[in-house]
Amino acid sequence: MRATDVDRAVAAAAATAATLGLPADDAVVLHDSNKLTLRLLPCDTVARVAPDGSRVARFEVETARRLAAAGCPVGAPDPRVGPRVHERDGFAITFWTHHAQAAPPTVAPADYAHALARLHAGLRGADVPAPRFTDRVEHARRLVADPGLTPALAAADRELLGGTLRTLGRAVAERGTAEQVLHGEPHPGNLLGTADGPLFIDFETCCRGPVEFDLAHAPEEVGAHYPGADPDLLRDCRTLVLAIITTWRFDRGDRLPDGRRLGAAWLDRLRAETASGR
């Protein structure tokens, strides 16, 4: 979120919580990217604040509600508020249960894989409207193809990303026949290691595709513990996902803190992987 909007977002979240009977005298920033995630105290709720994102917020909170009701390992909306989206001062605000972190909060690979398999089982039975993962690939390809949108990309890097997205996007689409609804981005930043076990959060990125596309976002050790994963398809998905997230970091509108440094590092990884034929 733009630095100039953070104070307004915090104030909007605290004021909305107060109108719901949740005292919010203090706010701790937990995460700041395209949206702001806050822990409000003393009511101890988590507020997610997005600029002009009511439609996406509604999808996210309703999806999480359905999955929580089905017993999936997910962070659920705060039951004191329910799966509602509140609009205030140009922001869409949702409230979520705060979970105490385990000690240590890092999730072991086997537990990570088990939680993701449980989530996928729940998503197979959920009526969640989601685009195919190829939409994400095509969006990245459009960014790469337009120097006006990705002006910092060198010509050779633009060619590398474009070729990887085109070739592996097609290969995964043709080989991933057993597709289902996915989380979309179940990376460690979207997995809480809580005292209640691992819980997935942030469902605005749901898409349809092979489970290997989701696994590609997790640490490599996790794949070995996921039942039935295709190692060759997973390898292609890892490289494809790397190309997608690298492209996002070069989008001129990207607001991820330290995003350009990450993009440069990921380009180095992508060059090494494609050179080695991985």
VOGU-3710 file (C-alpha; in Angstrom, 3 decimals, decimal comma):
1> mratdvdrav> 0,000/0,000/0,000  1,253/3,522/-0,745  2,930/5,082/2,269  0,609/8,065/2,029  -2,410/5,764/2,476  -1,192/3,740/5,466  -2,266/6,181/8,188  -5,717/6,561/6,616  -6,051/2,786/6,324  -5,155/2,261/9,975
11> aaaaataatl> -7,610/4,940/11,054  -10,365/3,443/8,875  -9,815/-0,044/10,320  -9,755/1,182/13,921  -12,865/3,334/13,464  -14,760/0,476/11,789  -13,791/-1,932/14,581  -15,010/0,552/17,172  -18,418/0,818/15,503  -18,664/-2,987/15,789
21> glpaddavvl> -17,954/-2,912/19,503  -14,313/-3,976/19,133  -12,036/-1,539/20,976  -8,990/-0,710/18,854  -6,698/1,663/20,705  -3,550/0,265/19,110  -2,637/-1,181/15,694  0,348/-3,358/14,855  1,249/-3,689/11,160  1,673/-7,393/10,346
31> hdsnkltlrl> 2,099/-7,082/6,584  2,119/-4,294/4,022  1,881/-5,068/0,320  -1,060/-4,495/-2,032  -3,180/-4,464/1,124  -2,456/-3,702/4,767  -2,814/-6,360/7,470  -3,134/-5,119/11,054  -3,539/-6,603/14,501  -5,910/-4,378/16,446
41> lpcdtvarva> -5,693/-4,276/20,243  -7,081/-4,739/22,843  -9,904/-6,441/20,892  -7,291/-8,753/19,318  -8,647/-9,018/15,821  -6,821/-8,963/12,492  -7,969/-6,352/9,988  -7,178/-6,605/6,292  -7,512/-3,269/4,525  -7,528/-2,950/0,745
51> pdgsrvarfe> -7,937/0,170/-1,399  -11,123/-0,040/-3,479  -11,163/-3,838/-3,274  -14,647/-4,683/-2,007  -15,350/-7,299/-4,690  -12,065/-9,140/-4,106  -12,441/-8,824/-0,330  -15,951/-10,282/-0,517  -14,692/-13,249/-2,513  -11,814/-13,839/-0,090
61> vetarrlaaa> -13,835/-13,685/3,110  -16,669/-15,841/1,754  -14,244/-18,468/0,433  -12,480/-18,631/3,793  -15,829/-18,973/5,574  -16,862/-21,923/3,397  -13,528/-23,682/3,838  -13,476/-23,143/7,598  -16,999/-24,572/7,841  -15,778/-27,642/5,936
71> gcpvgapdpr> -12,995/-28,180/8,476  -10,124/-27,034/6,249  -6,931/-25,635/7,824  -7,620/-21,958/7,127  -7,645/-18,670/8,953  -11,325/-17,812/9,396  -13,226/-14,521/9,635  -13,598/-13,189/13,184  -16,860/-14,751/14,463  -17,665/-11,529/16,325
81> vgprvherdg> -18,011/-9,819/12,947  -18,639/-12,621/10,461  -17,757/-12,743/6,746  -18,637/-9,155/6,019  -16,858/-6,455/4,045  -16,937/-2,942/5,497  -16,285/0,093/3,314  -14,857/3,249/4,844  -12,865/6,179/3,466  -12,232/4,358/0,166
91> faitfwthha> -11,050/1,106/1,793  -12,546/-2,381/1,951  -12,020/-3,831/5,442  -12,472/-7,394/6,689  -11,859/-8,837/10,158  -10,186/-12,155/10,910  -9,464/-14,328/13,948  -6,019/-13,741/15,404  -4,125/-16,970/16,107  -1,239/-17,254/18,551
101> qaapptvapa> 1,940/-18,402/16,836  3,499/-21,748/17,712  7,032/-21,912/19,084  8,795/-22,049/16,703  6,249/-20,857/14,084  8,058/-22,590/11,190  5,970/-25,418/9,717  7,772/-28,734/9,069  7,650/-29,905/5,418  5,506/-32,968/6,206
111> dyahalarlh> 3,001/-30,850/8,157  2,985/-28,254/5,375  2,200/-30,933/2,760  -0,494/-32,528/4,939  -2,201/-29,174/5,507  -2,077/-28,354/1,782  -3,540/-31,773/0,888  -6,383/-31,168/3,358  -6,986/-27,744/1,863  -7,078/-29,188/-1,655
121> aglrgadvpa> -9,572/-31,832/-0,549  -11,817/-29,084/0,810  -11,427/-26,985/-2,322  -12,468/-29,917/-4,508  -15,838/-29,899/-2,767  -16,232/-26,122/-2,647  -18,264/-24,184/-5,189  -15,656/-21,480/-5,724  -15,669/-19,542/-9,020  -12,031/-19,224/-10,012
131> prftdrveha> -10,141/-18,494/-13,242  -7,707/-21,013/-14,712  -4,023/-20,554/-13,830  -3,372/-19,768/-17,496  -4,973/-16,349/-16,957  -2,100/-15,560/-14,596  0,426/-16,737/-17,172  -1,168/-14,572/-19,868  -1,164/-11,525/-17,608  2,564/-11,996/-16,992
141> rrlvadpglt> 3,156/-12,414/-20,732  1,364/-9,128/-21,437  3,555/-7,364/-18,881  6,713/-8,774/-20,456  5,564/-7,893/-23,974  4,968/-4,222/-23,105  8,118/-2,265/-22,212  5,896/0,559/-21,060  4,620/-1,667/-18,241  7,997/-3,263/-17,410
151> palaaadrel> 10,530/-0,560/-18,376  13,344/-1,877/-16,144  13,598/-5,237/-17,915  16,657/-5,628/-20,157  16,030/-7,039/-23,625  17,692/-10,390/-22,867  15,716/-10,780/-19,644  12,509/-9,878/-21,432  13,222/-12,615/-23,971  14,034/-15,139/-21,207
161> lggtlrtlgr> 10,830/-14,419/-19,290  8,644/-14,347/-22,374  10,016/-17,635/-23,670  9,693/-19,371/-20,301  6,120/-18,182/-19,793  5,109/-19,238/-23,297  6,794/-22,660/-23,317  6,082/-23,813/-19,765  2,629/-22,242/-19,649  1,675/-24,401/-22,615
171> avaergtaeq> 3,431/-27,507/-21,237  1,733/-27,314/-17,827  -1,656/-26,602/-19,385  -1,337/-29,687/-21,597  0,007/-32,053/-18,914  -1,982/-30,945/-15,870  -5,147/-32,810/-16,798  -6,426/-33,370/-13,224  -7,262/-29,748/-12,462  -9,182/-28,384/-9,494
181> vlhgephpgn> -9,637/-25,178/-7,502  -6,336/-24,166/-5,872  -5,281/-21,668/-3,235  -3,195/-19,966/-5,927  -0,292/-18,778/-3,769  0,216/-21,109/-0,764  3,762/-19,861/-0,114  5,162/-19,640/3,449  3,948/-16,050/3,764  0,378/-17,324/3,439
191> llgtadgplf> 0,772/-20,140/5,973  0,549/-19,446/9,693  2,362/-21,764/12,067  -0,114/-21,489/14,909  -0,710/-23,226/18,214  -3,730/-24,818/16,472  -1,572/-26,181/13,642  -0,754/-24,727/10,204  -3,462/-22,483/8,737  -3,625/-21,001/5,244
201> idfetccrgp> -4,683/-17,393/4,685  -5,238/-15,000/1,757  -7,674/-16,590/-0,690  -8,002/-13,778/-3,200  -5,648/-15,644/-5,566  -7,733/-18,837/-6,009  -7,440/-20,352/-9,474  -7,948/-23,675/-11,257  -5,026/-25,895/-12,175  -3,045/-28,991/-11,210
211> vefdlahape> -2,136/-29,317/-7,522  1,516/-29,106/-8,610  0,948/-25,433/-9,456  0,117/-24,804/-5,793  2,983/-27,006/-4,599  5,367/-24,918/-6,704  4,848/-22,025/-4,275  5,914/-24,092/-1,259  9,500/-24,914/-0,210  11,008/-27,701/-2,313
221> evgahypgad> 11,074/-30,144/0,623  7,271/-30,028/0,822  6,750/-31,697/-2,562  8,302/-34,967/-1,406  5,607/-35,298/1,281  2,579/-34,477/-0,892  0,754/-37,685/-1,923  0,710/-38,409/-5,641  2,547/-35,301/-6,843  4,079/-35,625/-10,324
231> pdllrdcrtl> 7,765/-34,646/-9,897  8,266/-33,679/-13,552  5,134/-31,527/-13,642  6,104/-29,995/-10,306  9,545/-29,075/-11,682  7,952/-27,316/-14,659  5,466/-25,561/-12,375  8,274/-24,297/-10,138  10,055/-22,702/-13,075  6,800/-21,304/-14,447
241> vlaiittwrf> 5,846/-19,783/-11,087  9,348/-18,321/-10,761  8,920/-16,609/-14,142  5,502/-15,251/-13,138  6,558/-13,777/-9,798  9,755/-12,376/-11,312  7,688/-10,569/-13,934  5,458/-9,076/-11,220  8,487/-7,563/-9,498  9,322/-5,639/-12,686
251> drgdrlpdgr> 5,784/-4,315/-13,152  6,133/-0,547/-12,811  3,074/-0,580/-10,538  4,470/-3,211/-8,150  4,429/-2,059/-4,522  6,049/-5,020/-2,794  8,719/-3,700/-0,414  12,184/-4,514/-1,807  10,466/-5,990/-4,853  13,019/-4,905/-7,450
261> rlgaawldrl> 15,896/-6,512/-5,507  13,888/-9,734/-5,275  13,155/-9,590/-8,988  16,849/-9,296/-9,833  17,706/-12,249/-7,588  14,913/-14,350/-9,097  16,121/-13,513/-12,609  19,518/-14,946/-11,640  17,786/-18,122/-10,434  15,730/-18,379/-13,605
271> raetasgr> 18,844/-18,012/-15,787  20,592/-20,744/-13,805  17,615/-23,108/-13,986  17,037/-22,682/-17,704  20,772/-22,972/-18,431  20,946/-26,258/-16,507  17,824/-27,594/-18,191  15,919/-27,971/-14,910
//
